[in-house]
Amino acid sequence: MRSHLVMKGAVSRLAAKLRTDSSEICVRVLLGLGMLCGSSQEAQEQLAETDRAIGTLLHLMKSSDLDIRGIAHDLFAALCSNKQVKPKIEHLLRSDRATKDI
């Protein structure tokens, strides 16, 4: 089921919902992304390639909401442990594109 959701674009659709003012929605979106991206390299790659997702995760890791901060940190750590995704993240951080428009 998860692979089907990934193939249908659920990762990018969820990532687009990360930028919300509602902490409850944000936590639920992060949980959904965590379930999809936790063990799926394909989903992790999709998340890393989604416009502003990395920058948004970096921003959320500084949240005053402990749930948001923790889940965002765990999700970012999972992305960084992926050998295919880590160079993309490093490139985004070096080019400063990850933190623009947050």
C-alpha distances in whole Angstrom, upper triangle without the diagonal:
4,6,5,6,9,10,11,13,11,13,17,16,16,19,21,21,22,26,26,29,28,27,25,22,23,21,18,17,18,16,13,14,15,11,10,13,14,13,12,15,14,13,16,18,17,18,21,22,21,25,26,23,25,28,26,25,29,30,28,29,32,31,33,30,30,26,25,27,26,22,23,25,22,20,23,24,21,21,25,24,22,25,23,23,26,29,27,27,31,32,31,33,36,36,35,33,30,33,34,34,32
4,5,5,6,9,10,11,9,10,14,14,13,16,18,19,19,23,24,27,25,24,22,20,20,19,16,15,15,13,10,11,11,8,6,9,11,10,9,12,11,9,13,15,14,14,18,19,18,22,23,20,21,25,23,21,25,26,24,25,29,28,30,28,27,23,22,24,23,19,20,22,19,16,19,20,17,17,21,20,18,21,20,19,22,25,23,24,27,28,27,29,32,32,32,29,27,29,31,30,29
4,5,5,6,9,10,10,11,14,15,15,16,19,20,21,24,26,29,28,27,25,23,22,22,19,17,17,16,13,13,13,11,8,10,12,11,8,11,9,8,12,13,12,14,17,17,17,21,23,20,22,25,24,22,26,28,26,27,30,30,33,30,29,26,25,26,25,21,21,23,21,18,20,21,17,17,21,20,17,20,18,18,21,24,22,23,26,27,26,28,31,31,31,29,27,29,31,31,29
4,5,5,6,9,9,11,14,14,15,17,19,20,21,24,26,29,28,27,26,23,23,22,20,18,19,18,14,14,16,13,10,13,15,14,12,14,11,11,15,15,14,15,19,19,18,22,24,21,23,26,25,24,28,29,27,29,32,31,34,31,31,27,26,28,27,23,23,26,23,20,23,24,20,20,24,23,21,23,21,21,24,26,24,25,29,29,28,30,33,33,33,30,28,31,32,31,30
4,5,5,7,5,8,11,10,11,13,15,16,18,21,22,25,24,24,22,19,19,19,16,14,15,14,11,11,13,11,8,11,14,14,11,14,11,9,13,14,12,13,17,17,16,19,21,18,20,23,22,21,25,26,24,25,29,28,31,28,28,24,23,25,24,20,20,23,21,18,20,22,19,18,22,22,20,23,21,20,23,25,23,23,27,28,26,28,31,31,31,28,25,28,29,28,27
4,5,5,5,6,9,10,11,12,14,16,17,20,22,25,24,24,23,20,19,19,17,14,15,15,11,10,12,11,7,9,12,12,9,10,8,6,10,11,8,10,13,13,13,16,18,16,18,21,20,19,22,24,23,24,27,27,30,28,27,24,22,24,23,19,19,21,19,16,18,20,16,15,19,19,17,19,17,16,20,22,19,20,24,24,23,25,28,28,28,25,23,25,26,26,25
4,6,8,9,10,12,13,15,16,18,20,23,24,28,27,27,26,23,22,23,20,18,19,18,15,14,16,14,11,12,15,15,11,12,9,9,12,12,10,12,15,14,14,18,20,18,20,23,23,22,25,27,26,27,31,30,33,31,31,28,26,28,27,23,23,25,23,19,21,23,20,18,22,22,19,21,18,18,21,23,21,22,25,25,24,27,30,29,29,26,25,27,28,28,27
4,6,9,10,10,12,14,15,16,18,21,22,26,25,26,24,21,21,22,19,16,18,18,14,14,17,15,12,14,17,17,14,15,12,11,14,14,11,13,16,15,14,17,20,18,21,23,22,22,26,27,26,27,31,30,33,30,31,27,25,28,27,23,23,25,24,20,22,24,21,20,24,24,22,24,21,20,24,25,23,23,27,27,25,28,31,30,30,26,25,27,28,27,26
4,5,6,6,9,10,11,13,15,18,19,23,23,23,22,19,18,20,17,14,16,16,13,12,15,14,11,12,16,16,13,14,11,9,12,12,9,10,13,12,11,13,16,14,17,20,19,19,22,23,22,24,27,27,30,28,28,25,23,25,25,21,20,23,22,18,19,22,19,18,21,22,20,22,19,18,21,22,20,20,24,24,22,25,27,26,26,23,21,24,24,23,23
4,6,5,6,8,10,11,13,16,17,21,20,20,19,16,15,16,14,11,12,13,9,9,12,11,9,11,14,15,13,14,12,9,12,13,10,10,14,13,11,14,16,13,16,19,17,17,21,21,20,22,25,24,27,25,25,22,20,22,22,18,17,20,19,16,18,20,18,17,20,21,20,22,20,18,21,23,20,20,24,24,22,25,28,27,26,23,21,23,24,23,22
4,5,5,6,9,10,11,14,16,20,19,19,18,15,14,15,13,10,10,12,9,6,10,10,7,8,12,13,11,12,10,7,9,10,7,6,10,10,8,12,13,10,13,16,14,14,17,18,17,19,22,22,25,23,23,20,18,19,19,16,14,17,16,13,14,17,15,13,17,18,16,19,17,15,18,20,17,17,21,21,19,21,24,24,23,20,18,20,21,20,19
4,5,5,6,9,10,12,15,19,19,19,19,16,14,16,15,11,12,14,11,9,13,14,11,11,15,16,14,14,12,9,10,10,7,6,9,9,6,8,10,9,12,14,13,13,17,18,17,19,22,22,25,23,24,21,18,20,21,17,16,18,18,14,15,18,17,15,18,20,18,20,18,15,18,19,16,16,20,20,17,20,23,22,21,18,16,18,18,18,17
4,5,5,7,9,12,13,17,17,18,17,13,13,15,13,10,12,14,11,10,14,14,12,13,17,19,16,17,15,12,14,14,11,10,13,12,9,11,12,11,14,16,14,15,18,19,18,20,23,22,25,23,24,21,18,21,21,18,17,20,20,16,18,21,19,18,21,23,21,24,21,19,22,23,20,20,23,23,20,23,26,25,23,20,18,20,20,18,18
4,5,5,7,10,11,15,14,14,14,10,10,11,10,6,8,10,7,7,11,11,10,11,14,17,15,17,15,11,13,14,11,9,13,13,10,12,12,10,13,15,12,13,16,16,15,17,20,19,21,19,20,17,15,17,18,14,13,17,17,13,15,18,17,16,19,21,20,23,21,18,21,23,20,19,23,23,20,22,25,25,23,20,18,19,20,18,17
4,5,5,8,11,14,14,14,15,12,10,12,11,7,8,11,10,7,11,13,11,11,14,17,15,16,15,11,11,12,10,7,10,10,7,9,9,6,10,11,9,9,13,13,12,15,17,17,20,18,19,17,14,16,17,14,12,15,15,12,13,16,15,14,17,19,18,21,19,16,18,20,17,16,19,20,17,18,22,21,19,17,14,15,16,15,13
4,6,7,9,13,14,15,15,12,11,13,13,9,11,14,12,11,14,16,15,15,18,21,19,19,18,14,15,15,12,10,12,12,8,8,9,8,11,12,10,12,15,14,14,17,19,18,21,19,21,19,16,18,19,16,14,18,19,15,16,20,19,17,20,23,22,24,22,19,21,22,19,18,21,21,18,20,23,21,20,17,15,15,15,13,13
4,5,6,10,10,11,12,8,7,11,10,7,9,12,11,11,14,16,15,16,18,21,20,21,20,16,16,18,15,12,15,15,12,12,11,10,13,14,10,12,15,14,13,16,18,16,19,17,19,17,13,16,18,15,14,17,18,15,16,20,20,18,21,24,23,26,24,21,23,25,22,20,24,24,20,22,25,24,22,19,17,17,17,15,13
4,6,9,9,10,11,8,6,9,9,6,7,11,11,10,12,15,15,15,17,20,19,20,19,16,15,17,15,12,14,15,11,11,10,8,11,11,7,8,12,10,9,12,14,13,15,14,16,14,10,13,14,12,10,14,15,13,13,17,17,16,19,21,21,24,23,19,21,23,20,18,21,22,18,19,23,22,20,17,14,14,15,14,11
4,7,9,10,12,10,8,11,12,10,11,14,14,13,16,19,18,18,20,24,23,23,22,19,18,19,17,14,16,16,13,12,10,9,12,11,7,10,12,10,9,13,14,12,15,14,17,15,12,14,16,15,12,16,18,16,16,20,20,19,21,24,24,27,25,22,23,24,21,19,22,22,19,19,23,22,19,16,14,13,13,11,9
4,5,7,9,7,6,10,11,10,12,15,15,15,17,19,20,20,22,25,25,26,25,21,21,23,20,17,19,20,16,15,13,13,15,14,10,12,15,12,11,15,15,13,15,13,16,15,12,14,17,15,14,18,19,18,18,22,22,22,24,27,27,30,28,25,26,28,25,23,25,26,22,23,26,25,22,20,18,17,17,14,11
4,6,9,8,8,11,13,12,14,16,17,18,20,22,23,23,25,28,28,29,28,25,24,26,24,20,22,23,20,19,16,16,18,16,13,14,16,13,12,15,15,12,13,12,15,15,12,15,17,17,15,19,21,20,20,24,25,24,26,29,29,32,31,28,28,30,28,25,28,28,25,25,28,27,24,22,20,18,18,15,13
4,5,5,6,9,10,11,12,14,15,17,18,20,21,22,23,27,27,28,28,24,24,26,24,21,23,24,21,20,18,17,19,18,14,15,17,15,12,16,16,12,13,11,14,13,11,14,16,15,15,18,20,19,20,23,24,24,27,29,29,33,32,28,29,31,29,26,29,30,27,27,30,30,27,25,22,21,21,19,16
4,5,5,6,9,10,10,12,14,15,16,18,20,20,21,25,25,27,27,23,23,25,23,20,22,24,21,21,18,17,18,17,14,14,16,13,10,13,13,10,10,8,10,9,7,11,13,12,12,16,17,17,18,21,22,22,24,26,27,31,30,27,27,30,28,25,28,29,26,25,29,29,26,25,21,20,21,19,16
4,5,5,6,9,10,11,12,14,15,17,19,20,20,24,25,27,27,23,23,25,24,21,23,25,22,22,20,18,20,20,16,16,18,16,13,15,16,13,13,10,12,10,9,13,14,13,14,17,18,17,19,22,22,23,25,27,28,31,31,28,29,31,29,27,30,31,28,28,32,32,29,27,24,23,24,22,19
4,5,5,6,9,10,10,12,14,15,17,18,19,23,23,25,24,20,21,23,21,18,21,22,19,19,18,16,18,18,14,15,18,16,13,16,17,14,15,12,14,12,10,14,15,13,13,17,18,16,18,21,21,21,24,26,26,30,29,26,27,30,27,25,28,29,26,26,30,30,27,25,22,22,23,20,18
4,5,5,6,9,10,10,12,14,15,16,17,21,21,22,22,18,18,21,19,15,18,19,17,17,15,13,15,15,11,11,14,12,9,12,14,11,13,10,12,10,7,10,12,10,10,13,14,13,15,18,18,18,21,23,23,27,26,23,24,26,24,22,25,26,23,23,27,26,24,22,19,18,20,18,15
4,5,5,6,9,10,10,12,14,15,15,19,20,22,22,18,18,21,20,16,19,21,18,19,18,15,16,17,13,12,15,14,10,12,14,11,13,9,10,7,6,9,10,8,9,12,13,12,14,17,17,18,20,22,23,26,26,23,24,27,25,22,25,27,24,24,28,28,26,24,21,20,22,21,18
4,5,5,6,9,10,11,12,14,15,18,19,21,21,17,18,20,19,16,19,21,18,20,19,16,17,18,15,14,17,17,13,15,17,15,16,13,14,10,9,13,13,10,11,15,14,13,16,18,18,19,22,23,23,27,26,23,25,28,26,24,27,28,26,26,30,30,28,26,22,23,24,23,20
4,5,5,6,8,10,11,12,13,17,17,19,18,14,15,17,15,12,15,17,14,16,15,12,14,16,12,12,15,15,12,14,17,15,17,14,15,12,10,13,13,10,10,14,14,11,14,17,16,16,19,21,21,24,23,20,22,25,22,20,24,25,22,23,27,27,25,23,19,20,21,20,17
4,5,5,6,9,10,10,11,15,15,17,17,13,13,16,15,12,14,16,14,16,15,11,13,14,11,9,13,13,10,11,14,13,15,13,13,9,7,10,10,6,7,10,10,8,11,13,13,13,16,18,18,22,21,18,19,22,20,18,21,23,21,21,25,25,23,21,18,18,20,20,17
4,5,5,6,9,10,10,13,14,17,17,14,14,17,16,14,16,19,17,19,18,15,16,18,15,13,16,17,13,14,17,16,17,14,14,10,9,12,11,7,9,12,10,9,13,14,13,15,18,18,19,22,22,20,21,24,23,21,24,26,24,24,28,28,27,25,21,22,24,23,21
4,5,5,6,8,10,13,13,15,15,11,13,16,14,12,15,17,15,18,18,14,16,18,15,14,17,18,15,17,20,18,20,17,17,14,12,15,14,10,11,14,13,11,14,16,14,15,18,19,19,22,21,19,21,24,22,21,24,26,24,24,28,28,27,25,21,23,24,23,21
4,5,5,6,8,11,11,12,12,9,9,12,11,8,12,14,12,15,15,11,13,15,13,11,15,16,14,15,18,17,20,18,17,14,12,14,13,10,10,12,11,8,11,13,11,11,15,16,15,19,18,15,17,20,18,17,21,22,20,21,25,25,24,21,18,20,22,21,19
4,5,5,5,9,10,12,13,10,9,13,13,11,13,16,15,18,17,13,14,16,15,12,15,17,14,14,18,17,20,17,16,13,12,13,11,8,9,11,8,6,10,11,9,10,14,14,14,18,18,15,17,20,19,17,21,23,21,21,25,26,25,23,20,21,23,23,21
4,6,6,8,9,12,13,10,11,14,14,12,15,18,17,20,20,16,17,20,18,16,19,20,18,18,21,21,23,20,19,15,15,16,14,11,12,14,11,10,13,14,11,13,16,16,16,19,19,17,19,23,21,20,24,25,24,25,28,29,28,26,23,25,27,26,24
4,6,7,7,10,9,6,8,11,11,10,13,15,14,18,18,15,16,19,17,15,19,21,18,19,23,22,25,22,21,18,17,18,17,13,14,16,13,10,13,14,11,12,16,16,14,18,17,15,18,21,19,19,22,24,22,24,27,27,27,24,22,24,26,25,23
4,6,5,7,8,5,5,9,9,8,10,13,13,16,16,13,13,17,16,13,16,19,17,17,21,21,24,22,20,18,16,17,15,12,12,13,11,8,10,11,8,8,12,12,11,14,13,12,14,17,16,15,19,20,19,20,24,24,24,22,19,21,24,24,22
4,6,8,10,8,8,11,12,11,13,16,16,19,19,16,15,19,18,15,17,20,18,17,21,21,24,21,20,17,16,16,14,11,12,12,9,7,10,10,7,9,12,11,10,14,14,13,15,18,18,17,20,22,21,22,25,26,26,24,21,23,26,26,24
4,6,9,8,8,11,13,13,14,17,18,21,22,18,18,21,21,18,20,23,21,21,24,25,27,25,23,20,20,20,18,15,16,16,12,11,13,12,8,10,13,11,10,13,13,13,15,18,18,18,21,23,22,23,26,28,27,26,23,26,28,29,27
4,5,5,6,9,10,11,12,14,15,19,20,17,17,21,20,18,21,23,22,22,25,26,29,27,25,22,21,22,20,17,17,17,14,12,14,14,10,10,13,12,10,13,12,12,14,17,17,17,20,21,21,23,25,26,26,25,22,25,27,28,26
4,5,5,6,9,10,10,12,14,18,19,16,16,19,20,18,20,23,22,22,25,26,29,28,26,24,22,22,21,18,17,17,15,12,13,13,10,9,11,10,7,9,8,8,11,14,13,14,17,18,19,20,23,24,24,22,20,23,26,27,25
4,5,5,6,9,10,11,12,16,18,15,16,19,20,18,21,23,23,23,26,27,30,29,28,25,23,24,23,19,18,19,17,14,15,16,12,11,14,13,10,12,10,10,13,15,14,15,18,19,19,21,23,24,24,22,20,23,25,26,25
4,5,5,6,9,10,10,14,16,13,14,17,17,15,18,21,19,20,24,24,27,25,25,22,20,21,20,16,15,17,15,12,13,14,11,10,13,13,11,13,12,10,14,16,14,15,18,19,18,20,23,23,23,21,19,21,23,23,22
4,5,5,6,9,10,13,14,11,11,15,15,13,15,18,17,17,21,22,25,24,23,21,18,19,18,15,13,14,12,9,10,11,8,6,9,10,8,11,9,7,10,13,11,11,15,16,15,17,20,20,20,18,16,19,21,22,21
4,5,5,6,9,12,13,11,11,15,16,14,17,19,19,20,23,24,28,26,26,24,21,21,21,18,16,17,16,12,12,13,11,8,11,12,9,10,7,6,9,11,9,10,13,14,13,16,18,19,19,17,15,18,20,21,21
4,5,5,6,10,12,10,11,14,15,14,17,19,19,20,23,24,27,26,26,23,21,21,21,18,16,18,17,13,13,15,13,10,13,15,12,14,11,9,13,14,11,12,16,16,15,17,20,19,20,17,15,18,19,20,19
4,5,5,8,9,7,8,11,11,10,13,15,15,16,19,20,23,22,22,20,17,18,18,15,12,14,14,10,10,13,11,9,12,14,12,14,12,9,12,14,11,11,14,15,13,15,18,18,18,15,13,15,17,17,16
4,6,8,9,7,6,10,11,10,12,15,15,16,19,20,24,23,23,21,18,18,18,16,13,14,14,11,9,12,11,8,10,12,10,12,10,7,9,10,7,7,11,11,10,12,15,15,15,12,10,13,15,16,16
4,6,8,8,8,11,13,13,15,17,18,19,22,23,26,26,26,24,21,21,22,19,16,18,18,14,13,16,15,11,13,16,13,14,11,9,11,12,8,9,13,12,10,13,15,15,15,12,11,14,15,16,16
4,6,6,8,10,11,12,14,15,16,18,20,21,24,24,24,22,19,20,21,18,15,17,18,14,14,17,16,13,15,18,16,17,15,12,14,15,11,11,15,14,12,15,17,16,16,12,11,14,14,14,14
4,6,8,9,9,12,13,14,15,18,20,20,24,24,25,23,20,20,22,19,16,18,20,16,15,18,18,15,17,20,19,20,17,14,16,16,12,12,15,14,11,13,16,14,13,10,9,11,11,11,11
4,6,5,6,9,10,10,12,14,16,17,20,20,22,21,17,17,19,17,14,16,18,15,13,17,17,14,16,19,18,20,18,15,16,16,13,11,14,13,10,11,14,13,11,8,6,8,8,8,8
4,5,5,6,9,10,10,12,15,15,19,19,19,18,14,15,16,14,11,13,14,11,10,14,14,11,13,17,16,18,16,13,14,15,12,10,14,14,11,12,16,15,13,11,8,10,11,11,10
4,5,5,6,9,10,11,13,15,18,18,19,18,14,14,15,14,10,11,13,10,8,11,12,9,11,14,14,16,15,11,11,13,10,7,10,11,8,9,13,13,11,9,6,8,10,12,10
4,5,5,6,9,10,11,13,17,17,18,18,14,14,16,15,11,12,15,13,10,14,15,13,13,17,17,19,18,14,14,15,12,10,12,12,9,9,12,12,9,8,4,5,7,8,7
4,5,5,6,9,10,11,14,15,16,15,11,11,14,13,9,11,14,12,10,14,15,13,15,18,19,21,20,16,16,18,15,12,15,16,12,12,16,16,13,11,8,8,9,9,6
4,5,5,6,9,10,14,13,14,13,9,9,11,9,6,8,10,8,7,10,12,11,12,15,16,19,18,14,14,16,14,11,14,16,13,12,16,17,14,13,9,10,12,13,10
4,5,5,7,9,13,14,14,14,11,9,11,11,8,8,11,10,8,11,13,12,12,16,17,19,19,15,14,16,14,11,13,14,12,10,14,15,12,12,8,8,11,12,9
4,5,6,7,11,12,13,14,10,9,12,12,9,10,14,13,11,14,16,15,16,19,20,23,22,19,18,20,18,14,16,17,14,13,16,17,13,13,10,8,11,11,7
4,5,5,9,9,10,10,6,6,9,9,6,8,11,11,10,13,15,15,16,19,20,23,23,19,19,21,19,16,18,20,17,16,19,20,17,16,13,11,14,14,10
4,6,9,9,9,10,7,4,7,8,6,6,9,10,9,11,14,14,14,17,19,21,22,19,17,20,19,15,17,19,17,15,18,20,17,17,13,12,16,16,13
4,7,9,9,11,9,6,9,11,9,9,13,14,12,14,17,17,17,20,22,25,25,22,20,23,21,18,19,21,18,16,19,21,17,18,15,13,16,16,12
4,5,7,9,7,5,9,11,9,10,14,14,14,16,19,19,20,22,24,27,27,24,23,25,24,20,22,24,21,19,23,23,20,20,17,15,17,17,13
4,6,9,8,7,10,13,12,13,16,17,17,19,21,22,23,25,27,30,31,27,26,29,27,24,25,27,25,23,26,27,23,24,20,18,20,20,16
4,6,5,6,9,10,11,12,14,16,16,18,20,21,22,24,26,30,30,27,26,29,27,24,26,28,25,24,27,28,25,25,21,20,22,21,17
4,6,5,6,8,10,10,12,14,15,16,18,20,21,22,25,28,29,26,25,28,27,24,25,28,26,24,27,29,26,26,22,21,24,23,19
4,5,5,6,8,10,11,12,14,15,17,18,20,21,23,27,27,24,24,27,26,23,25,28,25,24,28,29,26,26,22,21,24,23,20
4,6,5,6,8,10,11,12,14,15,16,18,20,22,25,25,22,22,25,23,20,23,25,22,21,25,26,23,22,18,18,20,19,16
4,6,5,6,9,10,10,12,14,15,16,18,20,24,24,21,20,23,22,19,21,23,21,19,23,24,21,21,17,16,19,19,16
4,5,5,6,9,10,11,12,14,15,17,19,22,23,20,20,23,22,19,21,24,22,20,24,26,23,23,19,19,22,22,19
4,5,5,6,8,10,11,12,14,15,17,21,21,18,18,22,21,18,20,23,21,20,24,25,23,22,18,19,22,22,18
4,6,5,6,8,10,11,12,14,16,19,19,16,16,19,18,15,17,20,17,17,20,21,19,18,15,15,18,18,15
4,5,5,6,9,10,10,12,15,18,19,16,15,18,17,14,16,19,17,16,19,21,19,19,15,16,19,20,17
4,5,5,6,9,10,11,13,16,17,15,14,18,18,15,17,20,19,18,21,23,22,21,18,19,22,23,20
4,5,5,6,9,10,11,15,15,12,13,16,15,13,16,18,17,16,20,21,20,19,15,17,20,21,18
4,5,5,6,9,10,13,14,11,10,13,13,10,12,15,13,13,16,18,17,16,13,14,17,19,16
4,5,5,6,9,12,13,11,10,13,14,11,13,16,15,15,18,20,19,19,16,17,21,22,20
4,5,5,7,10,12,10,10,13,14,12,14,17,16,16,19,21,21,20,17,19,22,24,21
4,5,5,9,9,6,7,10,10,8,11,14,13,14,16,18,18,17,14,17,19,21,19
4,5,7,9,7,5,9,9,7,9,12,12,12,15,17,17,17,14,16,20,22,20
4,6,9,8,7,10,12,11,12,15,16,16,18,20,20,20,18,20,23,25,24
4,5,5,6,9,10,10,12,14,15,16,18,20,21,20,18,21,23,25,24
4,6,6,7,10,10,11,13,15,16,17,19,21,20,19,22,24,27,26
4,6,7,8,10,11,12,14,16,17,18,20,19,17,21,23,25,25
4,6,5,6,9,10,11,13,14,16,17,16,14,17,20,22,21
4,5,5,6,9,10,11,12,14,15,15,13,16,19,22,21
4,5,5,6,9,10,10,12,14,14,13,16,19,22,21
4,5,5,6,9,10,11,12,11,10,14,16,18,19
4,5,5,6,9,10,10,10,8,11,14,17,16
4,5,5,6,9,10,11,10,12,15,18,18
4,5,5,6,8,9,9,12,14,17,18
4,6,5,6,5,5,9,10,13,14
4,5,5,7,6,8,10,14,14
4,5,8,9,10,12,16,16
4,5,8,9,10,14,15
4,5,6,7,11,12
4,6,5,9,10
4,6,9,9
4,7,6
4,6
4
